[in-house]
């Protein structure tokens, strides 16, 4: 190899090392997309609506979730339904109820999140007593809570007296709307700060309500 060829080879090697050094420098100075700080809001993207739910026995995480919540509070019952979040991928919500161990007239209710990687959290809980329940329900109602949808950043909860059957064709999105319906009440829970206001009265949007009435009518006509 001639001296000129050796010089050319060294020059090529030097240029290669310089290019690698530039790439490394750019990586080191590139702004990080992970600041290590939580976002100001708990959800990414625009709020979404989901007026639908999954029955527990059809939910693929039911057995795991049921086992997990029992470890937290024994004798909890996972009530229908399970709501999949449209704001957080792989996030689900459901409601539970359990008797209070030292007071057989009270019930403990919980609202949970459960993720596709088996992480869960009770984000809200309250205790009800037959003598003091929700304003829209009759005194003495045996109340159970059901997660049935979400509207923007609010989880939609149906509170109902389990001793009063709504009927075979009844669609849940029609319940608790009329003032004389004292066996059921539609409520919502702010998912960004559940304990700030707790469960509040909620009115199902008119288009969702009308669609529910149509489903009821179709069901009744098919009997």
The 8 nearest C-alpha neighbors of each residue, nearest first, counted from 0:
[[1, 4, 2, 5, 3, 6, 8, 7],
 [2, 0, 4, 3, 5, 6, 7, 8],
 [1, 3, 5, 4, 6, 0, 7, 8],
 [4, 2, 6, 1, 5, 7, 0, 8],
 [5, 3, 7, 1, 6, 2, 8, 0],
 [6, 4, 2, 8, 3, 7, 9, 1],
 [7, 5, 3, 9, 4, 8, 10, 2],
 [6, 8, 4, 10, 5, 9, 3, 11],
 [9, 7, 5, 11, 10, 6, 4, 12],
 [10, 8, 12, 6, 7, 11, 13, 5],
 [9, 11, 7, 13, 8, 12, 6, 14],
 [12, 10, 14, 8, 13, 9, 15, 7],
 [13, 11, 15, 9, 10, 14, 16, 8],
 [12, 14, 10, 16, 15, 11, 9, 17],
 [15, 13, 17, 11, 12, 16, 18, 10],
 [16, 14, 12, 18, 17, 13, 11, 19],
 [15, 17, 19, 13, 18, 14, 20, 12],
 [16, 18, 14, 20, 15, 19, 13, 21],
 [17, 19, 21, 15, 20, 16, 14, 22],
 [20, 18, 16, 22, 21, 17, 23, 15],
 [19, 21, 17, 23, 18, 22, 24, 16],
 [20, 22, 24, 18, 19, 23, 25, 17],
 [23, 21, 25, 19, 24, 20, 26, 18],
 [24, 22, 26, 20, 25, 21, 27, 19],
 [25, 23, 21, 27, 22, 26, 20, 28],
 [24, 26, 22, 28, 23, 27, 29, 21],
 [27, 25, 23, 29, 24, 28, 22, 30],
 [26, 28, 24, 25, 29, 23, 30, 22],
 [27, 29, 25, 26, 24, 30, 23, 31],
 [30, 28, 26, 27, 25, 31, 24, 32],
 [31, 29, 28, 32, 27, 26, 33, 34],
 [30, 32, 33, 29, 34, 28, 27, 35],
 [33, 31, 34, 30, 35, 29, 36, 38],
 [34, 32, 31, 35, 36, 30, 37, 38],
 [35, 33, 36, 32, 31, 37, 30, 38],
 [34, 36, 33, 37, 32, 38, 31, 39],
 [37, 35, 34, 38, 33, 39, 32, 40],
 [38, 36, 39, 35, 41, 40, 34, 33],
 [39, 37, 40, 41, 36, 42, 43, 35],
 [38, 40, 37, 41, 42, 36, 43, 191],
 [39, 41, 38, 42, 43, 191, 37, 44],
 [42, 40, 38, 191, 39, 43, 37, 190],
 [43, 41, 40, 86, 87, 44, 46, 38],
 [42, 44, 86, 45, 41, 87, 40, 46],
 [45, 43, 42, 46, 86, 47, 87, 85],
 [44, 46, 47, 43, 86, 42, 151, 85],
 [47, 45, 151, 86, 152, 44, 48, 85],
 [48, 46, 151, 85, 86, 45, 150, 49],
 [49, 47, 150, 151, 149, 50, 85, 46],
 [48, 50, 149, 148, 51, 150, 47, 85],
 [51, 49, 148, 149, 48, 147, 52, 150],
 [50, 52, 148, 49, 147, 82, 53, 149],
 [51, 53, 82, 81, 147, 80, 148, 54],
 [54, 52, 81, 80, 55, 58, 82, 57],
 [53, 55, 80, 57, 79, 56, 81, 58],
 [56, 54, 58, 57, 79, 61, 80, 53],
 [55, 57, 58, 54, 61, 59, 53, 62],
 [58, 56, 55, 54, 59, 53, 61, 60],
 [59, 57, 55, 61, 60, 56, 53, 54],
 [58, 60, 61, 57, 62, 56, 55, 63],
 [61, 59, 63, 58, 62, 64, 115, 117],
 [60, 62, 64, 58, 63, 59, 65, 55],
 [63, 61, 65, 64, 60, 66, 59, 56],
 [64, 62, 66, 60, 65, 61, 67, 117],
 [65, 63, 67, 61, 66, 62, 60, 68],
 [64, 66, 62, 68, 67, 63, 61, 69],
 [65, 67, 63, 69, 64, 68, 62, 70],
 [68, 66, 64, 70, 69, 65, 63, 71],
 [67, 69, 71, 70, 65, 66, 72, 64],
 [68, 70, 73, 72, 66, 71, 67, 75],
 [69, 71, 67, 68, 72, 73, 66, 65],
 [70, 72, 68, 69, 73, 67, 75, 66],
 [71, 73, 69, 70, 68, 75, 74, 97],
 [74, 72, 69, 75, 70, 71, 68, 97],
 [75, 73, 97, 69, 76, 72, 98, 96],
 [76, 74, 97, 96, 73, 69, 95, 72],
 [75, 77, 95, 96, 78, 97, 74, 65],
 [78, 76, 95, 94, 75, 79, 65, 96],
 [79, 77, 95, 94, 76, 145, 80, 144],
 [80, 78, 54, 145, 55, 81, 77, 146],
 [79, 81, 54, 53, 146, 52, 147, 145],
 [80, 82, 93, 53, 52, 92, 146, 54],
 [83, 81, 52, 92, 91, 148, 147, 84],
 [82, 84, 91, 90, 85, 92, 81, 52],
 [85, 83, 86, 87, 90, 91, 82, 88],
 [84, 86, 47, 87, 83, 88, 49, 48],
 [85, 87, 84, 42, 47, 46, 43, 88],
 [88, 86, 84, 90, 85, 89, 42, 43],
 [87, 89, 90, 86, 85, 84, 83, 114],
 [88, 90, 115, 114, 87, 91, 84, 83],
 [91, 89, 114, 84, 87, 88, 113, 83],
 [90, 92, 83, 113, 82, 112, 84, 114],
 [93, 91, 112, 82, 111, 81, 113, 83],
 [92, 94, 81, 146, 111, 110, 80, 82],
 [95, 93, 110, 109, 145, 146, 78, 144],
 [96, 94, 77, 109, 76, 78, 108, 75],
 [95, 97, 108, 76, 75, 107, 109, 106],
 [96, 98, 75, 107, 106, 74, 76, 99],
 [99, 97, 106, 107, 100, 105, 103, 96],
 [98, 100, 106, 102, 105, 101, 107, 103],
 [99, 101, 102, 98, 103, 105, 97, 106],
 [100, 102, 99, 103, 98, 105, 104, 106],
 [103, 101, 99, 104, 100, 105, 98, 106],
 [102, 104, 105, 99, 101, 98, 100, 106],
 [103, 105, 102, 128, 129, 106, 99, 98],
 [106, 104, 128, 103, 127, 99, 102, 98],
 [107, 105, 98, 99, 127, 126, 97, 108],
 [106, 108, 126, 97, 96, 125, 99, 98],
 [109, 107, 96, 125, 124, 95, 126, 106],
 [108, 110, 124, 95, 94, 123, 96, 111],
 [111, 109, 94, 123, 121, 122, 93, 124],
 [112, 110, 121, 93, 120, 92, 122, 94],
 [111, 113, 92, 120, 119, 91, 121, 90],
 [114, 112, 119, 91, 118, 90, 92, 117],
 [115, 113, 90, 118, 117, 116, 89, 91],
 [114, 116, 89, 117, 90, 113, 118, 60],
 [115, 117, 114, 118, 89, 113, 119, 90],
 [118, 116, 114, 115, 119, 113, 63, 64],
 [119, 117, 114, 113, 116, 120, 115, 112],
 [120, 118, 113, 112, 117, 114, 111, 121],
 [119, 121, 112, 111, 122, 113, 118, 110],
 [120, 122, 111, 123, 110, 109, 112, 119],
 [121, 123, 111, 120, 110, 193, 112, 124],
 [124, 122, 110, 109, 121, 193, 194, 125],
 [125, 123, 109, 108, 110, 126, 107, 122],
 [126, 124, 108, 107, 127, 109, 123, 106],
 [125, 127, 107, 106, 108, 105, 128, 124],
 [128, 126, 106, 105, 132, 125, 107, 129],
 [127, 129, 105, 131, 130, 132, 104, 106],
 [130, 128, 139, 131, 140, 138, 132, 141],
 [131, 129, 128, 139, 138, 132, 140, 127],
 [132, 130, 128, 129, 138, 127, 133, 139],
 [131, 133, 127, 128, 129, 134, 130, 138],
 [134, 132, 135, 136, 131, 184, 137, 158],
 [133, 135, 136, 132, 137, 184, 131, 138],
 [136, 134, 133, 184, 181, 137, 183, 178],
 [137, 135, 181, 182, 133, 134, 183, 184],
 [136, 138, 181, 140, 139, 182, 135, 134],
 [139, 137, 140, 130, 129, 136, 131, 132],
 [138, 140, 129, 130, 137, 141, 131, 132],
 [141, 139, 160, 138, 142, 129, 137, 136],
 [142, 140, 160, 161, 139, 129, 162, 143],
 [143, 141, 160, 159, 140, 158, 161, 144],
 [142, 144, 159, 158, 160, 161, 96, 145],
 [145, 143, 158, 157, 94, 156, 159, 142],
 [144, 146, 157, 156, 94, 79, 80, 78],
 [145, 147, 156, 93, 80, 94, 155, 148],
 [148, 146, 52, 155, 80, 156, 145, 51],
 [149, 147, 50, 155, 49, 51, 82, 154],
 [148, 150, 154, 155, 49, 153, 48, 50],
 [149, 151, 48, 153, 152, 49, 154, 47],
 [152, 150, 46, 47, 48, 153, 149, 154],
 [153, 151, 190, 150, 189, 46, 191, 154],
 [154, 152, 189, 150, 188, 149, 190, 151],
 [153, 155, 149, 188, 187, 148, 156, 150],
 [156, 154, 187, 148, 149, 147, 186, 146],
 [155, 157, 146, 186, 145, 187, 147, 185],
 [156, 158, 185, 145, 144, 184, 186, 159],
 [159, 157, 144, 184, 183, 143, 185, 142],
 [158, 160, 183, 142, 143, 182, 161, 157],
 [159, 161, 142, 141, 182, 140, 162, 163],
 [160, 162, 163, 141, 159, 142, 143, 164],
 [161, 163, 160, 164, 141, 140, 182, 159],
 [164, 162, 161, 160, 165, 182, 159, 183],
 [163, 165, 166, 162, 161, 160, 167, 182],
 [166, 164, 169, 163, 167, 174, 168, 170],
 [167, 165, 169, 164, 168, 170, 163, 215],
 [166, 168, 169, 165, 164, 218, 219, 170],
 [169, 167, 215, 218, 166, 219, 170, 216],
 [170, 168, 166, 167, 215, 165, 171, 173],
 [169, 171, 172, 173, 211, 215, 168, 214],
 [170, 172, 173, 174, 169, 211, 147, 157],
 [173, 171, 170, 174, 208, 211, 203, 207],
 [172, 174, 171, 170, 208, 211, 176, 212],
 [175, 173, 171, 176, 172, 183, 184, 185],
 [174, 176, 184, 183, 185, 180, 177, 173],
 [177, 175, 174, 173, 178, 202, 180, 185],
 [176, 178, 179, 180, 175, 174, 181, 173],
 [177, 179, 180, 176, 181, 175, 135, 184],
 [178, 180, 177, 181, 175, 176, 182, 135],
 [181, 179, 177, 178, 182, 175, 183, 176],
 [180, 182, 136, 137, 183, 179, 135, 178],
 [181, 183, 160, 136, 180, 159, 137, 163],
 [184, 182, 159, 175, 158, 181, 136, 180],
 [183, 185, 175, 158, 135, 157, 159, 186],
 [186, 184, 157, 201, 175, 200, 156, 158],
 [187, 185, 200, 201, 156, 199, 198, 155],
 [186, 188, 155, 199, 154, 198, 156, 201],
 [187, 189, 198, 154, 153, 193, 190, 197],
 [188, 190, 153, 193, 191, 192, 152, 154],
 [191, 189, 193, 192, 153, 152, 188, 154],
 [190, 192, 189, 193, 41, 152, 40, 153],
 [193, 191, 190, 195, 189, 194, 196, 188],
 [194, 192, 189, 190, 195, 197, 188, 123],
 [195, 193, 197, 196, 192, 123, 189, 198],
 [194, 196, 192, 193, 197, 189, 191, 198],
 [197, 195, 194, 198, 193, 199, 189, 188],
 [198, 196, 194, 193, 195, 188, 199, 189],
 [197, 199, 188, 187, 186, 196, 200, 189],
 [198, 200, 186, 187, 197, 201, 188, 196],
 [201, 199, 186, 185, 187, 198, 202, 184],
 [202, 200, 186, 185, 187, 199, 203, 155],
 [203, 201, 204, 185, 200, 176, 186, 205],
 [202, 204, 208, 205, 201, 207, 172, 185],
 [205, 203, 207, 206, 208, 202, 209, 201],
 [204, 206, 208, 207, 209, 203, 210, 202],
 [207, 205, 209, 208, 204, 210, 203, 211],
 [208, 206, 210, 204, 205, 209, 211, 203],
 [207, 209, 205, 211, 206, 210, 173, 172],
 [210, 208, 212, 206, 211, 207, 205, 213],
 [209, 211, 213, 207, 212, 208, 206, 214],
 [210, 212, 208, 214, 209, 213, 170, 172],
 [213, 211, 209, 215, 214, 210, 216, 208],
 [214, 212, 210, 216, 211, 215, 217, 209],
 [215, 213, 211, 217, 216, 212, 218, 210],
 [216, 214, 212, 218, 213, 168, 217, 169],
 [215, 217, 213, 219, 218, 214, 220, 212],
 [218, 216, 214, 220, 215, 219, 213, 221],
 [217, 219, 215, 221, 216, 220, 168, 214],
 [220, 218, 216, 221, 217, 222, 215, 168],
 [221, 219, 217, 218, 222, 216, 215, 168],
 [220, 222, 218, 219, 217, 216, 168, 215],
 [221, 219, 220, 218, 217, 168, 167, 216]]
